[in-house]
Amino acid sequence: DGVNDVLALKEADCSIAIANGSDAAKAVSRLVLLDSNFDSIPNIVYEGRRTINNITRSATLFLSKTGYAILFTLIYLILKVSYPFEPVQISLISSLTIGIPSFVLALEDNKDRVKGDFLKNVLYKSIPVSVTSVVSVLLVEILGLFLNLSQMEKSTIDVFLIEFIGFMLIFKLSIPFNKMRKSLFYFCMICFIICVVFLRDFYSLALLSGELILVTFVLMALCIYMLMFFYKKFNKLIDKWEAKKWNQDLLE
């Protein structure tokens, strides 16, 4: 609160001054308690935790979509074939696996302690989802050659798989479940079922035969194993990178 604290406040990672303190102390501080009451600190900490944790989850949802969208664009440009989704189908996927969940999760009260590095947490959860999405769609393209599927049938299966992978990510981000997270998860799933059943023509979804429905469920089961596999592999890569970085810091 005094001029003699200015140097320490400038060096601190998080400097806090009170409103009754000197102007010099308040000028160099990152945070000023307007009521000069340190009882406000817990609320400040909780607000910081809520912001960081919620942004981490929302960023994971958005980055997962950005990741597979970029990969799809590059791969299908190289292959010189049509994009696997219709614009209206992308809207369906984005709204139920990104838009609505990220909006709700971003506003949720969250006092959990911040763990790990922000970028590491986001990349660890989003990149395996992006890779799994791309691999699953490519598998549909390969199966389409053998089963002689139409573009509409392939895009319909692709929508089911991407939605399923997106719901798995929402499930992972919602653990531990509470009433709001559980309601959000079931709401998105019910909305998707309603769109598939009653708005199939609007979203350019084909009516799949029994054989293709079975193929879709098999691919969904395969997506679970692929996602677990990529999570393990990516986690090992991060651990190796951190160990290498730590060794370099020791040498320096």
C-alpha positions in Angstrom: 0.0 0.0 0.0 3.0 2.3 0.2 5.7 3.7 -2.1 8.3 1.4 -0.5 6.3 -1.6 -1.9 6.5 -0.4 -5.6 9.6 -2.4 -6.5 8.2 -5.6 -5.0 4.9 -5.0 -6.7 6.6 -4.6 -10.1 8.6 -7.8 -9.7 5.6 -9.9 -8.5 3.7 -12.3 -10.9 0.4 -11.0 -9.5 0.6 -7.7 -7.6 -2.4 -6.5 -5.5 -2.9 -3.1 -4.0 -5.6 -1.6 -1.9 -7.6 1.5 -2.8 -6.4 3.3 0.4 -2.8 2.8 -0.7 -0.5 5.3 -2.4 -1.0 6.2 -6.0 2.4 4.8 -6.9 1.5 1.4 -5.5 -1.9 1.3 -7.3 -0.3 2.4 -10.6 2.1 -0.5 -10.8 -0.3 -3.2 -9.4 -2.2 -5.6 -11.6 -5.2 -5.5 -9.3 -6.6 -2.9 -7.0 -9.1 -3.8 -4.3 -11.6 -0.9 -4.4 -13.0 -1.8 -1.0 -9.6 -2.2 0.5 -10.7 -5.6 1.9 -8.7 -8.7 1.3 -11.8 -10.8 1.9 -12.5 -10.2 -1.8 -9.4 -12.3 -2.8 -11.2 -15.7 -2.8 -13.9 -14.4 -5.1 -11.3 -13.1 -7.4 -9.5 -16.4 -7.5 -12.8 -18.3 -8.1 -13.6 -15.9 -11.0 -10.2 -16.5 -12.5 -10.6 -20.3 -12.2 -14.1 -20.1 -13.8 -12.7 -18.0 -16.7 -9.7 -20.2 -17.4 -11.5 -23.6 -17.0 -14.4 -22.5 -19.1 -12.3 -21.0 -21.9 -10.2 -24.2 -21.9 -13.3 -26.3 -22.6 -14.7 -23.9 -25.2 -11.4 -23.6 -26.9 -11.1 -27.4 -27.1 -14.5 -27.6 -28.9 -13.6 -24.9 -31.4 -10.1 -26.1 -32.0 -11.2 -29.7 -32.6 -13.5 -28.5 -35.4 -10.9 -26.1 -36.8 -8.4 -29.0 -36.9 -10.4 -31.4 -38.9 -11.8 -28.7 -41.2 -8.2 -27.7 -42.2 -7.2 -31.3 -42.7 -10.3 -32.1 -44.7 -9.6 -29.0 -46.9 -6.0 -30.0 -47.6 -6.7 -33.7 -48.2 -9.7 -33.2 -50.5 -7.8 -30.5 -52.4 -5.0 -33.0 -53.0 -7.4 -35.8 -53.9 -9.5 -33.5 -56.1 -12.8 -34.9 -55.0 -15.9 -33.2 -53.6 -16.0 -32.0 -49.9 -17.6 -34.7 -47.7 -20.2 -32.3 -46.2 -23.0 -30.1 -47.4 -23.0 -26.5 -45.9 -26.3 -27.2 -44.1 -24.8 -30.4 -42.6 -21.8 -28.4 -41.3 -24.3 -26.1 -39.6 -25.9 -29.1 -37.9 -22.6 -30.4 -36.7 -21.3 -27.1 -35.5 -24.4 -26.1 -33.6 -24.9 -29.3 -31.6 -21.2 -30.2 -30.9 -19.7 -26.7 -30.7 -22.0 -23.7 -30.7 -24.6 -24.7 -28.0 -22.2 -26.7 -25.8 -19.5 -24.0 -25.8 -22.0 -21.3 -25.0 -23.4 -23.2 -22.0 -20.1 -24.4 -20.7 -18.5 -20.9 -21.0 -21.1 -19.4 -18.6 -21.1 -22.2 -16.1 -19.9 -21.6 -12.5 -16.6 -23.4 -12.1 -14.4 -23.2 -9.0 -12.1 -26.2 -9.8 -8.5 -25.6 -9.4 -6.6 -24.8 -12.6 -4.4 -27.7 -13.6 -1.6 -28.0 -16.1 -0.7 -25.7 -19.0 -3.6 -24.1 -20.9 -2.2 -24.8 -24.4 -1.2 -28.4 -23.5 -4.7 -29.1 -22.1 -6.4 -27.7 -25.2 -4.2 -29.5 -27.7 -4.3 -32.8 -25.8 -8.1 -32.9 -25.9 -8.7 -31.4 -29.4 -6.0 -32.9 -31.7 -6.9 -36.6 -31.2 -10.6 -35.7 -31.9 -9.6 -33.9 -35.1 -7.4 -36.8 -36.3 -10.1 -39.4 -35.4 -12.7 -37.4 -37.4 -10.5 -37.3 -40.5 -9.6 -41.0 -40.3 -13.3 -42.0 -39.9 -14.4 -39.9 -42.9 -11.6 -41.4 -45.0 -12.7 -44.9 -44.0 -16.2 -44.0 -45.3 -14.7 -42.9 -48.6 -12.9 -46.2 -48.9 -16.0 -48.2 -48.0 -17.9 -46.1 -50.5 -15.8 -47.5 -53.3 -16.4 -51.1 -52.3 -20.1 -50.6 -51.4 -20.8 -48.3 -54.3 -22.3 -45.6 -52.1 -23.8 -42.4 -53.4 -22.3 -39.0 -52.2 -25.4 -38.4 -50.2 -25.1 -41.7 -48.4 -21.5 -41.1 -47.6 -22.1 -37.6 -46.3 -24.9 -38.9 -44.1 -22.6 -41.5 -42.5 -20.0 -38.9 -42.2 -22.4 -36.6 -40.3 -23.3 -39.5 -37.9 -19.7 -40.2 -37.2 -18.6 -36.6 -36.7 -21.6 -36.0 -34.4 -20.8 -39.1 -32.5 -17.1 -38.1 -32.0 -18.2 -34.6 -31.0 -20.6 -36.0 -28.4 -17.7 -38.1 -27.0 -15.6 -34.9 -26.6 -18.5 -33.2 -24.9 -18.9 -36.2 -22.6 -15.2 -36.0 -21.7 -15.3 -32.3 -21.1 -18.4 -32.6 -18.9 -16.9 -35.0 -16.4 -17.7 -34.9 -13.6 -21.3 -34.5 -14.6 -23.7 -32.2 -12.8 -27.4 -31.4 -13.6 -26.5 -28.7 -16.1 -23.8 -30.7 -18.0 -26.1 -33.8 -18.0 -29.0 -31.7 -19.3 -26.8 -30.2 -22.0 -25.5 -33.5 -23.2 -28.9 -35.1 -23.4 -30.4 -32.0 -25.0 -27.8 -32.0 -27.8 -28.4 -35.7 -28.5 -32.1 -35.4 -28.5 -31.9 -32.4 -30.9 -29.7 -34.4 -33.3 -32.2 -37.3 -33.2 -35.1 -35.0 -33.9 -33.2 -33.4 -36.9 -32.4 -36.8 -38.3 -35.9 -38.1 -38.0 -38.0 -35.1 -38.9 -35.7 -32.8 -40.8 -33.8 -35.3 -42.9 -34.6 -33.7 -46.2 -33.7 -30.2 -44.9 -30.2 -31.4 -43.8 -29.7 -33.4 -47.0 -29.5 -36.7 -45.1 -30.1 -40.0 -46.9 -32.4 -42.7 -45.5 -29.9 -45.5 -44.8 -30.6 -49.1 -45.4 -30.3 -51.7 -42.6 -26.8 -52.7 -44.0 -25.5 -49.2 -43.9 -26.9 -48.6 -40.4 -25.0 -51.6 -39.3 -21.8 -50.3 -41.0 -22.3 -46.9 -39.3 -22.6 -48.5 -35.8 -19.4 -50.6 -36.5 -17.6 -47.4 -37.5 -18.8 -45.7 -34.4 -17.4 -48.5 -32.3 -14.1 -48.2 -34.2 -14.1 -44.4 -33.5 -14.1 -45.1 -29.8 -10.9 -47.2 -30.1 -9.3 -44.8 -32.5 -9.9 -41.9 -30.1 -8.5 -43.8 -27.2 -5.5 -44.8 -29.3 -4.7 -41.2 -30.5 -5.2 -39.9 -26.9 -2.5 -42.3 -25.7 -0.1 -41.6 -28.6 -0.5 -37.8 -28.3 0.0 -37.9 -24.5 3.3 -39.8 -25.0 4.4 -37.2 -27.6 3.7 -34.4 -25.2 5.5 -36.2 -22.3 8.6 -36.7 -24.6 8.5 -33.1 -25.7 8.3 -31.9 -22.1 11.1 -34.2 -21.0 13.3 -33.0 -23.9 12.5 -29.3 -23.0 13.3 -30.0 -19.4 16.7 -31.5 -20.3 17.5 -28.5 -22.5 16.7 -26.2 -19.6 19.1 -28.1 -17.3 21.9 -27.9 -19.9 21.4 -24.2 -20.3 
